[in-house]
């Protein structure tokens, strides 16, 4: 019997583009193979439009609708690349699972919004689409995030070793995977991942991200600024918790800089932001997964050598730190694979959330179907 094929598409809080994978699934939750992977970058104007939608503004409904249409075109482009690479026709793919682009995340107010036009995507690619994965969990009283711990448990869990998987995108989140059959799996957002670092280098150097962390590594961590940043109440909240650009944005950073008072060199600010990400991840691991001996990192942060070095230093003597490549999955494919997996869970009408992670009242089937 041919293994069923699913596509996963992810565009995260880094707002850089779309990651996509075409995966085959075997029995249960097992991924039997990844047939293709593709990345479609966002043009500058779309990235700017999506960034502007992170905050209230004029004519938001029309601007969001136009951005959603543009996103669907980029998602369809990614799907086309995956089919071309794999040599598979659209008819061989059961479902496309697409996350959409988070523009507001306010579970405390009962909503989360991932802008998208899944109906247009289904029309463009000729494949059934599953979207809006987070809303069902929020409707059940949950945070709607993070959703990846259930996937991490299925793919990266180990009978003999307690592990932590850390996804460092715009926001960082971790999944705690105790040894054994997944009992006690938990996870939560730890705070900013790359979002503040990306915003700061864009402001000062016109670049969208700090390649390899070189600019941050050229500066010195400012202890006073780090203390101001770490005083944020979110870091002291007990899980379940999730966050986004609604909280961690450049205005939040500028307010901390004003409290410090003295001017700080931009490269030193970048070094401090990198340390903030590493320190808050390490503190979360120490507080909630003290028996974990291996930490596996995915997302764009895994490509930041300076950040990885700081994280290793923060966890020295407690846990080893490496990317998910050590487990056979490239770090830039993990989240897209998660949404292929969630699409399969929807297809089988199986739950995709973990109430212990999100705080929902129970297990829920996640997503909404848009037939081709």
C-alpha positions in Angstrom: 0.0 0.0 0.0 1.3 3.5 -0.9 2.0 5.7 2.1 -0.3 8.7 2.3 1.3 12.0 1.4 0.7 15.3 3.3 2.2 18.8 2.8 2.9 21.1 5.7 3.4 24.8 5.3 4.7 27.1 8.0 5.3 30.9 8.1 6.3 31.9 11.6 6.8 35.0 13.7 10.1 35.7 12.0 8.1 36.8 8.9 10.8 35.8 6.5 9.0 33.3 4.3 7.3 29.9 3.9 8.9 26.6 4.8 7.2 23.6 3.2 7.6 19.8 3.2 6.0 16.9 1.5 6.0 13.9 3.8 4.9 10.3 3.7 3.4 8.7 6.8 3.4 5.1 7.8 1.4 3.5 10.5 0.4 5.6 13.5 2.2 8.9 13.8 5.4 7.8 12.1 6.9 9.8 9.3 8.2 7.3 6.8 10.0 9.8 4.6 10.3 13.4 3.6 10.1 13.5 -0.2 10.8 17.2 -0.7 11.4 20.5 1.1 11.1 24.1 -0.2 11.5 27.6 1.0 9.7 30.6 -0.5 11.0 34.0 0.9 8.6 36.9 1.3 9.2 40.0 -0.7 10.0 43.1 1.3 6.6 44.6 0.7 4.7 41.6 2.0 6.9 41.3 5.0 6.3 45.0 5.7 2.5 44.5 5.3 2.5 41.6 7.7 4.6 43.5 10.2 2.2 46.4 10.0 -0.7 44.1 10.8 0.9 43.2 14.1 -0.5 46.4 15.6 -3.8 48.3 15.2 -4.0 50.6 12.2 -6.3 52.2 9.6 -8.2 50.0 7.1 -7.1 46.8 8.8 -9.8 44.6 7.3 -8.9 45.4 3.7 -5.1 45.3 4.3 -5.4 41.9 6.0 -7.5 40.5 3.2 -5.0 41.6 0.6 -2.1 40.2 2.6 -4.0 36.9 3.0 -4.4 36.7 -0.7 -0.7 37.4 -1.3 0.2 34.7 1.3 -2.0 32.2 -0.4 -0.1 32.8 -3.7 3.2 32.2 -1.9 1.9 29.1 -0.2 0.7 27.8 -3.6 4.2 28.5 -5.0 5.7 26.5 -2.2 3.3 23.6 -2.9 4.2 23.7 -6.6 7.9 23.5 -5.8 7.4 20.5 -3.6 5.4 18.7 -6.3 8.0 19.5 -8.9 10.9 18.3 -6.7 9.1 15.1 -5.8 7.7 14.3 -9.2 4.3 13.8 -7.5 1.0 15.0 -9.0 -1.4 17.1 -6.8 -3.8 14.2 -6.8 -1.4 12.0 -4.8 -1.5 14.5 -1.8 -4.3 14.0 0.6 -4.1 17.3 2.4 -2.1 20.5 2.8 -1.8 21.6 6.4 -1.1 25.4 6.6 -0.5 27.4 9.7 -1.2 30.9 8.3 0.6 34.0 9.5 0.0 35.0 13.1 -0.9 38.7 13.4 -2.6 38.7 16.8 -2.4 36.2 19.6 -4.6 37.1 22.5 -5.9 33.8 24.1 -6.6 35.7 27.3 -9.3 37.5 25.3 -10.5 34.3 23.6 -8.9 34.6 20.2 -5.9 34.0 18.1 -5.6 35.1 14.4 -3.5 33.6 11.7 -4.2 35.5 8.5 -4.6 33.3 5.5 -6.9 32.5 2.6 -7.1 28.7 2.6 -10.0 28.7 0.1 -7.8 30.5 -2.4 -4.9 28.1 -1.7 -7.2 25.1 -2.3 -8.2 26.7 -5.6 -4.7 27.4 -6.7 -3.1 24.1 -5.8 -6.0 21.7 -6.4 -5.5 19.9 -3.1 -7.8 19.9 0.0 -6.4 22.3 2.6 -6.6 22.2 6.4 -6.1 25.5 8.2 -6.9 27.5 11.4 -5.4 24.9 13.7 -5.2 27.1 16.8 -8.8 28.4 17.2 -10.3 25.1 18.3 -8.0 24.8 21.2 -8.6 28.5 22.2 -12.4 27.8 22.0 -11.8 25.0 24.6 -10.2 27.5 26.9 -6.6 26.8 25.8 -3.8 29.1 24.7 -3.8 27.7 21.2 -0.1 27.4 21.4 2.4 25.9 21.3 0.9 23.1 19.2 4.2 21.4 18.3 4.8 19.4 21.6 2.4 16.7 20.5 4.4 16.3 17.2 7.7 16.5 19.0 6.6 13.7 21.4 5.6 11.5 18.4 8.8 12.1 16.4 11.5 12.9 18.9 10.4 11.1 22.1 12.7 8.4 23.4 12.1 5.4 25.8 15.4 5.7 27.6 16.2 9.5 27.6 14.5 12.6 28.8 14.8 15.3 26.1 13.8 18.9 25.5 13.1 20.2 22.0 13.4 24.0 21.6 12.0 25.8 18.6 13.6 29.2 18.2 11.6 31.1 15.7 10.4 34.7 16.3 9.2 33.4 19.6 10.9 30.5 21.4 9.0 27.5 22.8 10.1 24.2 24.3 8.7 20.7 24.5 9.6 18.6 27.5 9.7 14.9 26.5 10.2 12.6 29.5 11.7 9.2 28.9 9.1 6.5 28.2 5.8 6.5 26.3 5.3 10.3 26.3 3.8 10.4 29.7 4.0 13.9 31.2 4.8 15.7 28.0 4.6 19.4 28.4 5.7 22.6 26.8 5.2 26.4 26.6 6.6 29.6 25.1 9.6 30.8 26.9 9.7 34.4 25.4 11.4 36.1 22.5 13.4 33.9 20.1 14.7 35.8 17.1 12.0 38.5 16.9 13.8 41.2 18.8 17.2 40.4 17.4 15.7 40.6 13.8 13.9 43.8 14.5 17.0 45.5 16.0 19.3 44.6 13.2 16.7 45.7 10.7 16.5 49.0 12.4 20.2 49.6 12.6 21.7 47.8 9.6 18.8 47.2 7.2 19.2 43.4 7.4 16.4 41.1 8.2 18.4 38.8 10.5 21.8 38.5 12.2 23.5 35.9 10.0 25.3 33.4 12.2 24.9 35.8 15.1 28.0 37.6 14.0 26.8 41.1 14.9 25.6 40.0 18.3 29.0 38.3 18.9 30.8 41.5 18.1 29.2 43.2 21.1 29.2 42.8 24.9 26.2 41.8 27.0 25.0 44.8 29.0 24.1 43.6 32.5 21.8 46.5 33.3 19.7 46.2 30.1 19.5 42.4 30.5 18.2 42.9 34.0 15.5 45.3 32.8 14.5 42.9 30.0 14.3 39.9 32.3 12.1 41.8 34.7 9.2 41.2 32.3 6.3 39.5 34.2 5.8 37.0 31.4 9.0 35.2 32.4 7.6 34.6 35.9 4.3 33.2 34.7 3.7 29.5 35.3 2.7 27.4 32.3 0.5 27.0 30.3 1.6 30.2 28.6 2.2 31.6 25.1 3.2 34.9 23.7 4.0 36.7 20.4 4.8 40.1 18.9 1.8 41.5 20.9 4.2 41.7 23.8 7.8 41.3 22.5 8.3 44.1 20.0 10.7 47.0 19.5 8.6 49.4 21.6 9.0 47.0 24.5 12.7 47.0 24.0 12.9 50.8 23.6 11.0 51.2 26.9 13.7 49.1 28.6 16.5 51.1 27.0 14.9 54.3 28.4 14.8 52.8 31.9 18.5 52.0 31.7 19.1 55.7 30.8 22.7 55.6 29.5 23.3 55.1 25.8 24.2 51.5 24.8 26.1 50.6 21.6 23.8 48.9 19.1 26.0 45.8 18.9 25.9 45.6 22.7 22.1 45.7 22.6 22.2 42.8 20.0 24.5 40.8 22.2 22.1 41.4 25.1 19.0 40.4 23.1 20.8 37.1 22.2 21.6 36.5 25.8 18.0 37.2 26.8 16.8 34.4 24.4 19.5 32.0 25.6 19.0 32.8 29.3 15.2 32.6 29.4 15.3 29.2 27.5 17.9 27.8 29.9 16.0 29.1 32.9 12.8 27.4 31.6 14.6 24.1 31.1 16.3 24.2 34.5 12.9 25.0 36.2 10.7 22.6 34.3 13.0 19.8 32.9 15.8 19.4 35.4 16.3 15.7 34.5 16.7 16.4 30.7 20.2 15.5 29.5 19.8 16.4 25.9 18.4 19.6 24.3 17.7 19.7 20.6 17.1 23.0 18.8 15.2 23.7 15.7 14.0 26.8 13.9 16.1 29.7 12.6 17.8 30.1 16.0 19.6 26.8 15.4 21.6 28.6 12.6 22.7 31.4 15.0 26.1 30.1 16.2 26.4 32.9 18.8 23.0 32.0 20.3 23.8 28.3 20.3 27.1 29.0 22.1 25.4 31.1 24.8 22.7 28.4 25.3 25.4 25.7 25.6 27.2 27.9 28.2 24.0 28.4 30.1 23.3 24.7 30.3 26.9 23.5 30.7 27.1 20.6 33.1 23.3 20.1 32.9 22.5 19.1 29.3 24.0 18.8 25.9 22.8 21.2 23.2 22.6 20.3 19.5 20.3 20.8 16.6 17.5 18.4 15.6 19.8 17.4 12.7 21.3 15.0 15.2 17.9 13.2 15.3 17.7 13.1 11.5 15.5 16.2 10.9 16.9 19.4 9.6 16.1 22.3 12.0 14.4 24.3 9.2 12.0 21.5 8.4 10.6 20.7 11.8 7.7 23.1 12.1 6.5 22.5 8.5 6.6 18.8 9.3 4.5 19.5 12.4 1.7 20.9 10.2 1.9 18.0 7.8 1.5 15.8 10.9 -1.4 18.0 12.2 -3.1 17.7 8.8 -2.8 13.9 9.1 -4.3 14.0 12.6 -7.2 16.0 11.2 -7.6 13.5 8.4 -7.8 10.7 10.9 -10.1 12.8 13.2 -7.5 12.4 16.0 -6.7 15.2 18.5 -3.7 17.5 17.8 -3.4 19.4 21.0 -2.1 18.4 24.5 -4.3 20.0 27.2 -1.3 19.8 29.6 0.5 22.2 27.3 -2.2 24.6 26.1 -4.5 24.5 29.1 -7.5 23.4 27.0 -10.4 21.6 28.7 -9.6 18.4 26.8 -8.2 16.8 23.6 -9.6 18.4 20.4 -9.4 17.7 16.7 -7.7 20.8 15.3 -8.3 22.6 12.0 -10.9 23.5 9.4 -11.3 21.8 6.0 -11.3 23.7 2.6 -12.0 21.2 -0.2 -10.3 21.7 -3.5 
